Amino acid sequence: MPSEILDTVITGDVVLAETVLTNGFVGIAGERIEAVGSGEPPKAKKIRHFKNSLVFPGVFRGALDARATRVSLSLIHISEP
């Protein structure tokens, strides 16, 4: 887990290739994902809670330069019955 305070932490059920982290988090600094895990999230300037939502972390949209990327987080809300 990063020692510095992140810009944003997104909480929810984080979907990874091999598993789903229930009560997980994605920590973002600048335009980079710096932490992914479950349990107690790292400290951040802003925390966004997405309870009952699937969070799909990833990177997309390399512009003309391969170094120019942006963070992409897809969210799907799950309605409770």
Secondary structure, DSSP 8 states (H G I E B T S, - for coil): --SS-EEEEEEEEEE-SS-EEEEEEEEEETTEEEEEEESS---EEEEEEEEEEEEEEEEE---SSTT--EEEEEEEE----
